[in-house]
């Protein structure tokens, strides 16, 4: 039991890195879609904020995707992504009238990174 409690931070740190890599892939892809003017992203933000908000949220997603790969900025990058995902959820509600699954999943993923890194700080 002693070995397990000593290795728990190492296991949690490894899981957080896997989660961070997955989140980076997801958010970088979403950033590309938003900044390149993907039809779905454009339609979603037309009813809520227009092109300015779409480009701003895309930039936040791109910046957050890079920040969560840096151990010292993982928490602030995760919080940045939480703010971006709140705007995406508001745009979903305004354009579709519902909250869609991927946006909710990305919000939960961002929150998991923030809480996980606060609970288990990066190991040097």
Backbone bond lengths (Angstrom), bond angles and torsions (degrees), N, CA, C in turn:
res aa  C-N    CA-C-N  psi(-1)  N-CA   C-N-CA  omega(-1)  CA-C   N-CA-C  phi
1 X - - - 1.445 - - 1.528 111.23 -
2 X 1.333 115.93 -34.21 1.453 119.68 -179.55 1.532 110.67 -63.29
3 X 1.341 116.79 -39.80 1.453 120.51 179.88 1.527 110.84 -63.40
4 X 1.326 116.48 -41.00 1.463 120.27 -178.93 1.520 111.35 -63.83
5 X 1.313 118.40 -43.02 1.464 120.22 -178.73 1.519 111.49 -69.25
6 X 1.353 117.23 -29.16 1.453 118.99 177.24 1.523 111.63 -77.10
7 X 1.338 117.01 -30.57 1.463 119.44 -177.81 1.532 112.52 -90.16
8 X 1.335 118.25 -6.39 1.460 120.78 -179.73 1.526 112.82 -58.62
9 X 1.339 120.24 -44.79 1.465 118.44 177.13 1.526 112.77 -61.10
10 X 1.337 118.03 -35.73 1.462 120.82 178.50 1.523 111.04 -66.62
11 X 1.319 116.54 -41.82 1.470 120.73 178.39 1.527 109.87 -65.54
12 X 1.328 116.59 -44.88 1.469 120.41 179.50 1.525 110.68 -63.36
13 X 1.329 117.28 -39.69 1.459 120.84 178.90 1.526 110.44 -63.84
14 X 1.321 117.51 -42.06 1.467 121.00 178.13 1.527 111.18 -64.06
15 X 1.312 116.25 -42.85 1.464 119.75 178.53 1.529 111.70 -64.72
16 X 1.324 116.46 -37.60 1.467 119.86 177.54 1.522 111.28 -64.78
17 X 1.334 117.36 -36.59 1.462 119.09 178.10 1.523 111.54 -69.13
18 X 1.320 117.11 -38.62 1.465 119.83 176.28 1.526 109.53 -63.39
19 X 1.320 116.36 -43.88 1.464 121.47 177.94 1.531 111.08 -62.47
20 X 1.332 116.63 -40.17 1.463 120.78 179.44 1.528 111.28 -66.17
21 X 1.320 117.80 -39.51 1.464 120.57 177.89 1.525 111.28 -66.11
22 X 1.326 116.26 -41.49 1.460 120.44 177.29 1.528 110.44 -63.79
23 X 1.322 116.71 -44.81 1.466 121.03 179.80 1.529 110.88 -64.13
24 X 1.322 117.45 -37.92 1.459 120.50 178.48 1.523 110.58 -62.18
25 X 1.322 116.36 -43.26 1.467 119.78 178.00 1.529 110.75 -61.18
26 X 1.333 116.69 -47.10 1.463 121.25 -177.64 1.528 110.76 -63.37
27 X 1.325 116.90 -48.50 1.461 120.25 -176.22 1.528 112.27 -72.11
28 X 1.330 118.88 -33.80 1.460 120.64 176.40 1.529 110.18 -65.59
29 X 1.323 116.53 -38.85 1.462 120.36 177.00 1.531 110.48 -65.28
30 X 1.331 116.85 -43.81 1.466 120.50 178.11 1.524 110.78 -64.32
31 X 1.330 117.02 -38.48 1.471 121.03 177.28 1.519 110.59 -61.43
32 X 1.312 116.56 -44.67 1.469 120.21 179.03 1.530 110.67 -60.61
33 X 1.330 116.38 -44.78 1.466 119.78 -179.77 1.525 111.92 -63.11
34 X 1.316 116.82 -39.53 1.468 119.81 -178.47 1.521 111.32 -71.67
35 X 1.326 116.96 -44.32 1.464 119.90 -175.57 1.528 112.39 -76.49
36 X 1.326 117.34 -24.90 1.462 119.21 -179.58 1.525 112.57 -85.80
37 X 1.319 117.53 -5.29 1.460 120.45 177.61 1.517 113.42 82.40
38 X 1.310 116.66 35.43 1.467 121.17 177.24 1.535 109.53 -54.74
39 X 1.309 115.55 140.28 1.467 121.32 -174.77 1.531 111.96 -56.71
40 X 1.332 116.90 -44.33 1.477 119.49 -178.21 1.521 111.47 -65.28
41 X 1.325 116.98 -42.32 1.467 119.96 179.04 1.517 111.01 -65.94
42 X 1.330 116.56 -39.27 1.461 120.32 179.26 1.524 111.12 -64.98
43 X 1.323 116.92 -44.35 1.464 120.98 179.06 1.523 111.38 -62.62
44 X 1.331 116.27 -41.46 1.458 120.25 -177.49 1.532 110.96 -64.35
45 X 1.325 117.59 -42.22 1.461 120.53 -175.58 1.518 113.12 -87.19
46 X 1.336 119.04 -9.78 1.470 120.35 178.12 1.523 111.90 -61.96
47 X 1.318 117.35 -35.94 1.467 120.68 -178.27 1.524 112.48 -86.13
48 X 1.317 116.48 -12.37 1.460 119.72 -176.61 1.526 109.04 -138.68
49 X 1.307 118.23 86.04 1.453 121.15 172.14 1.505 116.42 99.69
50 X 1.309 119.35 -24.46 1.458 121.82 177.27 1.513 114.18 75.01
51 X 1.337 114.66 -160.14 1.459 121.28 -175.04 1.522 113.38 -65.63
52 X 1.300 117.33 -33.70 1.462 119.78 -179.65 1.510 112.25 -61.58
53 X 1.327 115.84 -45.46 1.465 119.03 179.16 1.518 110.72 -69.48
54 X 1.317 118.16 -37.36 1.470 121.47 179.01 1.519 110.33 -61.95
55 X 1.327 116.81 -45.87 1.461 120.28 179.10 1.530 111.56 -67.56
56 X 1.333 116.51 -38.14 1.461 119.99 178.05 1.518 112.57 -64.69
57 X 1.329 116.34 -44.66 1.463 119.77 178.76 1.524 110.21 -66.60
58 X 1.337 117.54 -38.74 1.463 120.34 176.59 1.519 112.14 -61.64
59 X 1.321 116.17 -41.06 1.472 120.00 177.34 1.521 110.96 -66.01
60 X 1.339 117.52 -40.82 1.467 120.43 177.34 1.521 111.29 -62.42
61 X 1.331 116.65 -40.59 1.462 119.81 179.04 1.532 111.10 -65.32
62 X 1.321 116.98 -40.64 1.457 119.89 178.63 1.521 112.28 -66.01
63 X 1.323 116.49 -44.95 1.460 120.75 178.51 1.526 110.92 -64.07
64 X 1.333 116.39 -43.70 1.461 120.07 178.64 1.517 112.50 -63.71
65 X 1.345 117.18 -36.64 1.466 120.97 179.01 1.530 110.59 -62.94
66 X 1.322 117.22 -36.92 1.464 120.20 177.62 1.528 110.48 -74.50
67 X 1.326 116.82 -40.97 1.467 120.54 -175.93 1.525 112.94 -65.76
68 X 1.336 118.62 -31.54 1.466 118.37 -178.57 1.523 112.25 -75.41
69 X 1.316 117.91 -8.76 1.457 120.65 174.92 1.527 112.68 -86.17
70 X 1.309 117.53 -12.68 1.462 122.46 179.32 1.528 107.56 -99.55
71 X 1.336 118.30 119.81 1.473 119.93 -174.18 1.528 114.25 -55.26
72 X 1.334 117.71 -39.39 1.457 120.15 -177.28 1.522 112.53 -71.76
73 X 1.320 117.90 -20.89 1.459 119.70 -177.75 1.523 113.31 -115.57
74 X 1.330 117.08 15.21 1.464 119.33 -177.99 1.525 111.43 -64.71
75 X 1.311 118.12 -39.54 1.470 120.70 -178.96 1.527 110.32 -68.30
76 X 1.333 117.54 -46.92 1.466 118.98 -179.72 1.529 111.01 -68.04
77 X 1.324 117.71 -35.71 1.461 120.34 175.23 1.515 111.77 -65.24
78 X 1.327 116.55 -39.31 1.461 120.17 176.68 1.515 112.01 -64.90
79 X 1.325 116.75 -39.56 1.467 119.82 177.55 1.529 111.23 -67.37
80 X 1.308 116.57 -36.05 1.459 120.66 175.52 1.527 110.60 -62.24
81 X 1.326 116.46 -40.98 1.457 120.72 178.06 1.527 111.70 -68.79
82 X 1.322 117.13 -33.79 1.469 119.92 176.38 1.530 109.81 -62.17
83 X 1.329 116.82 -43.99 1.470 120.37 178.56 1.528 110.24 -63.16
84 X 1.334 116.76 -43.69 1.462 120.11 179.02 1.520 111.22 -61.51
85 X 1.319 117.29 -40.68 1.465 120.39 -177.95 1.529 111.86 -71.78
86 X 1.316 117.25 -28.10 1.466 119.12 174.64 1.523 109.60 -65.08
87 X 1.342 117.30 -41.19 1.459 120.03 176.74 1.527 111.64 -66.41
88 X 1.326 117.25 -37.06 1.470 119.90 177.49 1.528 110.19 -65.22
89 X 1.325 116.91 -41.79 1.474 119.81 177.95 1.525 111.13 -63.89
90 X 1.331 117.08 -39.97 1.469 119.53 176.92 1.523 110.85 -63.76
91 X 1.332 117.20 -39.41 1.464 120.01 177.45 1.519 110.92 -66.06
92 X 1.325 117.14 -37.80 1.472 120.42 176.51 1.518 111.11 -62.40
93 X 1.310 115.99 -43.84 1.469 119.46 -179.64 1.520 110.43 -65.81
94 X 1.342 116.84 -40.60 1.462 120.08 -178.97 1.530 112.23 -68.60
95 X 1.324 117.35 -38.07 1.463 119.10 -175.50 1.519 112.94 -89.52
96 X 1.319 117.65 -39.18 1.460 120.62 -176.22 1.521 113.52 -103.59
97 X 1.313 116.69 -21.79 1.450 120.29 -176.82 1.513 113.24 83.76
98 X 1.338 117.09 1.72 1.466 121.46 -179.66 1.522 109.41 -137.38
99 X 1.320 115.55 166.65 1.453 121.83 172.85 1.521 106.82 -99.44
100 X 1.323 117.00 121.42 1.459 120.62 -178.09 1.523 110.75 -89.23
101 X 1.319 115.36 155.15 1.456 122.38 -174.28 1.510 115.97 -61.23
102 X 1.351 119.91 -49.36 1.467 118.78 -176.26 1.526 113.95 -59.27
103 X 1.311 117.55 -39.91 1.464 119.71 179.06 1.526 110.85 -65.30
104 X 1.315 116.83 -39.79 1.465 120.46 177.95 1.519 110.56 -66.27
105 X 1.334 116.70 -40.49 1.461 120.79 178.79 1.525 110.72 -63.63
106 X 1.325 117.21 -39.88 1.459 120.29 179.47 1.529 111.50 -67.76
107 X 1.326 116.94 -33.87 1.459 120.36 175.93 1.529 110.33 -66.02
108 X 1.323 116.85 -44.63 1.466 121.04 178.86 1.527 110.32 -64.37
109 X 1.319 117.39 -39.60 1.457 121.82 178.15 1.523 111.13 -61.88
110 X 1.322 117.30 -42.06 1.466 121.31 177.75 1.522 111.55 -64.71
111 X 1.322 115.42 -43.45 1.466 119.10 178.41 1.523 111.47 -64.76
112 X 1.332 117.50 -37.65 1.466 120.99 178.73 1.526 110.76 -63.50
113 X 1.321 117.56 -38.88 1.463 120.36 177.39 1.522 111.51 -64.60
114 X 1.324 116.59 -43.33 1.467 120.17 -179.20 1.524 110.56 -64.78
115 X 1.321 116.69 -50.54 1.471 120.44 -178.03 1.518 110.73 -65.00
116 X 1.331 116.68 -41.50 1.463 119.94 -179.93 1.509 112.64 -63.39
117 X 1.318 117.15 -42.09 1.462 119.49 -179.22 1.524 111.29 -72.32
118 X 1.327 118.21 -31.28 1.464 119.88 175.36 1.522 110.97 -69.76
119 X 1.327 116.24 -36.54 1.475 120.69 179.53 1.522 112.04 -74.02
120 X 1.349 116.50 -39.83 1.460 122.18 -179.07 1.521 108.95 -124.96
121 X 1.336 117.94 91.06 1.475 120.05 -179.72 1.523 111.52 -59.72
122 X 1.319 116.13 156.77 1.467 121.28 -178.80 1.520 110.49 -60.47
123 X 1.326 114.53 138.93 1.458 120.86 179.13 1.516 108.32 -89.35
124 X 1.324 116.63 127.66 1.477 120.32 -179.43 1.490 110.80 -85.36
